Amino acid sequence: MADPTWVAAWSSGDTASSCRIKQLPLEVLIRISNDLMTTDLCSFRLTCRAIEQLLYVTFTNEFFTRKQFMIADISLQALIDISKSRLGPHLRHLHIGLDRFPDNFQRPLPDDDKERKFRQRYADHFSLWNTGCHRDMLVEAFKHLPNLESVVIRDYNSRKRTREGARAEWSSYGAPTIFDETGIRLSQATIAGWNSNTNFQFSSQVFALVTHALGVANITSLKGIEVMAKNGNQLRDFAFNIPKFSAPTILPVLHRLERLHLSINLGWRAQSAPWTQVAATAPDTMLRQFLCQCTNLKDLRINECHDSPTAMTDLLTWLAGDPNATPNGSKGGDGRAGMPSPPPALDKLEDLSLGWMSVPVAPLIKILRKLAPSLRGLELWKMTLVMPLPPGSDPSDPPRVMFWTDFMNQLRQISGLDLRHIKLGALKQAYLHRPEHHVSFKNRGVEAQYTGRHWKDFVDEVTPLLDIKWPRRLTPESEHSDDDDDDDDLADELSALEDATGESEELDGMDLAALMEDFAPGTIPPAAELLIQELMAQAEEEHEAFMGQQGAYGFGNPWDY
């Protein structure tokens, strides 16, 4: 049985030496707490004031330097309460999840208590969004966060909550509570179409809401805004609109930004235009005006979604332009009305990251030349280099040229470029309107990176390692080859074709002619196309033989009624 004196000292937090657990070295106490689940850790901290004080720093570093909330009253109220407590100064990175109630959820829940709670939560959510209270609550919280450095908008949860298990997630505050009350799990993905309520623009709404609230709160400590989208919540151009009535409060926030990470979709209302032409109306006008106000950026990341290669090329070309260009009246530097004439100088930019986009080599090299004096870090992830099909080439078998070799050679020759970090990963290349080819590094996989002063040596080292698994060319000699390797190649290409169509079934029993009609001429690998034609011919012969046999037995055609 425990000594009553020791129990009293434990519960009161007395500093007397009889409180034995306080005699443990702090690192041992921290090691013990590291193995506890979150609920057990909280209980352990509440056992006595001394333990709470000893673990305060490690506890706040783990749980309150960055925390995730959502645009819901239960979550925003918790954010306000935290901001006004002694924990407020510790919150430096605020994550906002795009959790929302499912749209068109008409069927009532079978449990009356859950149905009642769902109705109340949904009504609170509706009132919050349609009365402007969400902005007021954000402003109230921002005003009491003196050390806030960055705001991150994300549509997925981080799975780095190792204290709870290998794949435990950091969810938005309040989302698990709503699930426990109603049995309805809030969604972060864009599951609706363009004509279905506002799901497609939800992330853009939250982005505009956050930027306006930051401006009203006048946070001077903020250095970064990030948008992390994996579930179709890329920002549309209208998200970057800066209305005249709110510009005086928003612009100072943008001027102070040093880090801007964006996930964008330039496909909204984008006009179709030939590759060599520029659309009369740019789909990124407001984005360009937004970027022009970010004059002190040190870290810029732009992820697209391979949705509009022409628009993305146009944007990079504009960014690479001369910031001192003379404005052309009411038109921009590319001659289009309403466009900001000079691009931002970006003369302080140290880190550039581009990903999930399809662009030619030229604008990519051009923007790197502009940023060379200050650029120290370059990351290209899931980038697709595109090029028009050379005149006179065979559309079914275009020239097998490595585009990335040309990029590497031009990158190495950029004058004044002194990188300290470079990362290339999940690269692709393609001729316009032709299938993409994955690029890898021999014996290294799909990713290569280097940190140090000798980045040119790294480029020289990895350039010869660039590799593409080209489809096999068919020749008259190889058409009748019985080599097992050839059969394997055909199987591989057919498997790739199935992957491209999203089908996992065998070709037996499928409408092969309809399958081929789904592809543009020349887009099917030659070997796979030959195999499909052989299967079609074989199926037709078997059908004719079967019908002949049926006629011989006197049954006639079983499909004639």
Secondary structure in CASP SS format (residue, H / E / C, confidence):
PFRMAT SS
TARGET T0000
AUTHOR 0000-0000-0000
METHOD secondary structure of the structure
MODEL  1
M C 1.00
A C 1.00
D C 1.00
P H 1.00
T H 1.00
W H 1.00
V H 1.00
A H 1.00
A H 1.00
W H 1.00
S H 1.00
S H 1.00
G C 1.00
D C 1.00
T C 1.00
A C 1.00
S C 1.00
S C 1.00
C C 1.00
R H 1.00
I H 1.00
K H 1.00
Q H 1.00
L C 1.00
P C 1.00
L H 1.00
E H 1.00
V H 1.00
L H 1.00
I H 1.00
R H 1.00
I H 1.00
S H 1.00
N H 1.00
D C 1.00
L C 1.00
M C 1.00
T H 1.00
T H 1.00
D H 1.00
L H 1.00
C H 1.00
S H 1.00
F H 1.00
R H 1.00
L C 1.00
T C 1.00
C C 1.00
R H 1.00
A H 1.00
I H 1.00
E H 1.00
Q H 1.00
L H 1.00
L C 1.00
Y H 1.00
V H 1.00
T H 1.00
F H 1.00
T H 1.00
N H 1.00
E H 1.00
F H 1.00
F C 1.00
T C 1.00
R E 1.00
K E 1.00
Q E 1.00
F E 1.00
M E 1.00
I C 1.00
A C 1.00
D H 1.00
I H 1.00
S H 1.00
L H 1.00
Q H 1.00
A H 1.00
L H 1.00
I H 1.00
D H 1.00
I H 1.00
S H 1.00
K C 1.00
S C 1.00
R C 1.00
L C 1.00
G H 1.00
P H 1.00
H H 1.00
L C 1.00
R C 1.00
H E 1.00
L E 1.00
H E 1.00
I E 1.00
G E 1.00
L C 1.00
D C 1.00
R E 1.00
F C 1.00
P C 1.00
D C 1.00
N C 1.00
F C 1.00
Q C 1.00
R C 1.00
P C 1.00
L C 1.00
P C 1.00
D C 1.00
D H 1.00
D H 1.00
K H 1.00
E H 1.00
R H 1.00
K H 1.00
F H 1.00
R H 1.00
Q H 1.00
R H 1.00
Y H 1.00
A H 1.00
D H 1.00
H H 1.00
F H 1.00
S H 1.00
L H 1.00
W H 1.00
N H 1.00
T H 1.00
G C 1.00
C H 1.00
H H 1.00
R H 1.00
D H 1.00
M H 1.00
L H 1.00
V H 1.00
E H 1.00
A H 1.00
F H 1.00
K H 1.00
H C 1.00
L C 1.00
P C 1.00
N C 1.00
L C 1.00
E C 1.00
S E 1.00
V E 1.00
V E 1.00
I E 1.00
R E 1.00
D C 1.00
Y C 1.00
N C 1.00
S E 1.00
R C 1.00
K C 1.00
R C 1.00
T H 1.00
R H 1.00
E H 1.00
G C 1.00
A C 1.00
R C 1.00
A C 1.00
E C 1.00
W E 1.00
S C 1.00
S C 1.00
Y C 1.00
G C 1.00
A H 1.00
P H 1.00
T H 1.00
I H 1.00
F H 1.00
D H 1.00
E H 1.00
T H 1.00
G C 1.00
I C 1.00
R C 1.00
L C 1.00
S E 1.00
Q C 1.00
A C 1.00
T C 1.00
I C 1.00
A C 1.00
G C 1.00
W C 1.00
N C 1.00
S C 1.00
N C 1.00
T C 1.00
N H 1.00
F H 1.00
Q H 1.00
F H 1.00
S H 1.00
S H 1.00
Q H 1.00
V H 1.00
F H 1.00
A H 1.00
L H 1.00
V H 1.00
T H 1.00
H H 1.00
A H 1.00
L H 1.00
G H 1.00
V H 1.00
A H 1.00
N C 1.00
I C 1.00
T C 1.00
S C 1.00
L C 1.00
K C 1.00
G E 1.00
I E 1.00
E E 1.00
V E 1.00
M E 1.00
A C 1.00
K C 1.00
N C 1.00
G C 1.00
N C 1.00
Q C 1.00
L E 1.00
R C 1.00
D H 1.00
F H 1.00
A H 1.00
F H 1.00
N C 1.00
I C 1.00
P C 1.00
K C 1.00
F C 1.00
S C 1.00
A H 1.00
P H 1.00
T H 1.00
I H 1.00
L H 1.00
P H 1.00
V H 1.00
L H 1.00
H H 1.00
R H 1.00
L C 1.00
E C 1.00
R E 1.00
L E 1.00
H E 1.00
L E 1.00
S E 1.00
I E 1.00
N C 1.00
L C 1.00
G C 1.00
W C 1.00
R C 1.00
A C 1.00
Q C 1.00
S C 1.00
A C 1.00
P C 1.00
W C 1.00
T C 1.00
Q C 1.00
V C 1.00
A C 1.00
A C 1.00
T C 1.00
A C 1.00
P C 1.00
D C 1.00
T H 1.00
M H 1.00
L H 1.00
R H 1.00
Q H 1.00
F H 1.00
L H 1.00
C H 1.00
Q C 1.00
C C 1.00
T C 1.00
N C 1.00
L C 1.00
K C 1.00
D E 1.00
L E 1.00
R E 1.00
I E 1.00
N E 1.00
E C 1.00
C C 1.00
H C 1.00
D C 1.00
S C 1.00
P H 1.00
T H 1.00
A H 1.00
M H 1.00
T H 1.00
D H 1.00
L H 1.00
L H 1.00
T H 1.00
W H 1.00
L H 1.00
A C 1.00
G C 1.00
D C 1.00
P C 1.00
N C 1.00
A C 1.00
T C 1.00
P C 1.00
N E 1.00
G C 1.00
S C 1.00
K E 1.00
G C 1.00
G C 1.00
D C 1.00
G C 1.00
R C 1.00
A E 1.00
G C 1.00
M C 1.00
P C 1.00
S C 1.00
P C 1.00
P C 1.00
P C 1.00
A C 1.00
L C 1.00
D C 1.00
K C 1.00
L C 1.00
E C 1.00
D E 1.00
L E 1.00
S E 1.00
L E 1.00
G E 1.00
W E 1.00
M E 1.00
S E 1.00
V E 1.00
P C 1.00
V H 1.00
A H 1.00
P H 1.00
L H 1.00
I H 1.00
K H 1.00
I H 1.00
L H 1.00
R H 1.00
K H 1.00
L H 1.00
A C 1.00
P C 1.00
S C 1.00
L C 1.00
R C 1.00
G E 1.00
L E 1.00
E E 1.00
L E 1.00
W E 1.00
K E 1.00
M E 1.00
T E 1.00
L E 1.00
V E 1.00
M E 1.00
P C 1.00
L C 1.00
P C 1.00
P C 1.00
G C 1.00
S C 1.00
D C 1.00
P C 1.00
S C 1.00
D C 1.00
P C 1.00
P C 1.00
R C 1.00
V C 1.00
M C 1.00
F H 1.00
W H 1.00
T H 1.00
D H 1.00
F H 1.00
M H 1.00
N H 1.00
Q H 1.00
L H 1.00
R H 1.00
Q C 1.00
I C 1.00
S C 1.00
G C 1.00
L C 1.00
D C 1.00
L C 1.00
R C 1.00
H E 1.00
I E 1.00
K E 1.00
L E 1.00
G E 1.00
A C 1.00
L E 1.00
K E 1.00
Q E 1.00
A E 1.00
Y E 1.00
L C 1.00
H C 1.00
R C 1.00
P C 1.00
E C 1.00
H E 1.00
H E 1.00
V E 1.00
S E 1.00
F E 1.00
K C 1.00
N C 1.00
R C 1.00
G E 1.00
V C 1.00
E E 1.00
A E 1.00
Q E 1.00
Y E 1.00
T E 1.00
G C 1.00
R C 1.00
H C 1.00
W H 1.00
K H 1.00
D H 1.00
F H 1.00
V H 1.00
D H 1.00
E H 1.00
V H 1.00
T H 1.00
P H 1.00
L H 1.00
L E 1.00
D E 1.00
I E 1.00
K C 1.00
W C 1.00
P C 1.00
R C 1.00
R C 1.00
L C 1.00
T C 1.00
P H 1.00
E H 1.00
S H 1.00
E H 1.00
H C 1.00
S C 1.00
D C 1.00
D C 1.00
D H 1.00
D H 1.00
D H 1.00
D H 1.00
D H 1.00
D H 1.00
L H 1.00
A H 1.00
D H 1.00
E H 1.00
L H 1.00
S H 1.00
A H 1.00
L H 1.00
E H 1.00
D H 1.00
A H 1.00
T H 1.00
G C 1.00
E C 1.00
S C 1.00
E C 1.00
E C 1.00
L C 1.00
D C 1.00
G C 1.00
M C 1.00
D C 1.00
L H 1.00
A H 1.00
A H 1.00
L H 1.00
M H 1.00
E H 1.00
D C 1.00
F C 1.00
A C 1.00
P C 1.00
G C 1.00
T C 1.00
I C 1.00
P C 1.00
P H 1.00
A H 1.00
A H 1.00
E H 1.00
L H 1.00
L H 1.00
I H 1.00
Q H 1.00
E H 1.00
L H 1.00
M H 1.00
A H 1.00
Q H 1.00
A H 1.00
E H 1.00
E H 1.00
E H 1.00
H H 1.00
E H 1.00
A H 1.00
F H 1.00
M H 1.00
G H 1.00
Q H 1.00
Q H 1.00
G H 1.00
A H 1.00
Y C 1.00
G C 1.00
F C 1.00
G C 1.00
N C 1.00
P C 1.00
W C 1.00
D C 1.00
Y C 1.00
END
